Amino acid sequence: MAPVKKLSDPVRIGSVQTRNRICIPPMVLYGHAGEDGTVTDAHVEHYRALAEGGAGLIIQEATCVAPGGRLRQDQLGAWSEDQVPGLRRIVEAVHGAGCPIFLQIQHNRVEDLEAMRLGEIEGLRDAFIDAGIRAFRAGYDGVELHGCHSYLLCQFLNRRTNRRKDRYAGGLLLVQEIYDGIRAGTSMDFVIGIRLGAFEPALSDGIAHAKALEAMGLQFLDISYGFAGEMDLTAPGDPKLSPAIRGAAAIQKTVGIPVFAVEGIRTRADAENVLTTGVEITDVGRSALVDPNWPEKVLRGEPAGACMGCRTCQWRIDPARCPGRIRLRNKEEKQ
């Protein structure tokens, strides 16, 4: 019988060892960056607080590889040398609290994948490579390629949305070229992984992708959903767990690199239950926005704040309006 995994256990991801199994996944801070995509003081203090809260790993929010690939004009970028000093400020703040940090690099979907010329694809490939190398020079411990949630790499990896007949049919070659380019421009200690859709469109596709990506050399798989409207969410396991978590568990059984699971993990019980599925790391997102000290409190056995699951996240509109934060503050004032 395999030993029971504990939230407090360290995990090895390539050259990086985390201090526990709790990862803060990428969550964009809309409204913080200007149109130049540079880091602000608010970004630095946000990530400093998360690192001081005891997380084992932080994956920084989706950071665009090209100005035209942003979701909104106030999103961080890694497309320019001018952005590197700001990114380095985040790294220094997080490392100062003893936490490793990866940078998620991303490009939005394109309107017509089949109409893209090879030169356009190669240009975006090179933009990913350049952004990854900038992350290395800024001091990040690694990068996470954003390959799910309907964005560009996900669009290439889903066989229903990618019907190309050239060498980029299937999408894996594009990821391979990005990986090879980043690896050639960094070092073997620099961690490269991917946020991958479990269902592209079926779990069998996600598993096939995971095996191929591991064989390429990628060092972790952060599993979530694939291309919206083009997924069959059938996965084995406890039906009380979300499809994303069950998909991550199924993928972990087929690969030897760490798999991360995400979705609706708000309490210690949630996180521990996820680890029983066999995955190596649990992503705790919105509850960490409510309470940046969530990891430290949970590992000490203390009550922690938790996301209350608002239909529209109030924290993203104004952290002061977040019901979870209000509840946490009221509890702390009574103590």
Secondary structure, DSSP 8 states (H G I E B T S, - for coil): ------TT---EETTEE-SSSEEE-----TTSS-TT----HHHHHHHHHHHHTT-SEEEEEEEESSGGG-SSTTS-B-SSGGGHHHHHHHHHHHHHTT--EEEEEE----S-GGG--HHHHHHHHHHHHHHHHHHHHHT-SEEEEEE-TTSHHHHHH-TTT----STTTTSHHHHHHHHHHHHHHS-TTSEEEEEEES-SSSHHHHHHHHHHHHHHT---EEEE--STTS------S-TTS-HHHHHHHHHHTT-SS-EEE-SS--SHHHHHHHHTTT-SEEE--HHHHH-TTHHHHHHTT---------SS-HHHH-GGG-HHHHHHHHHHHH-
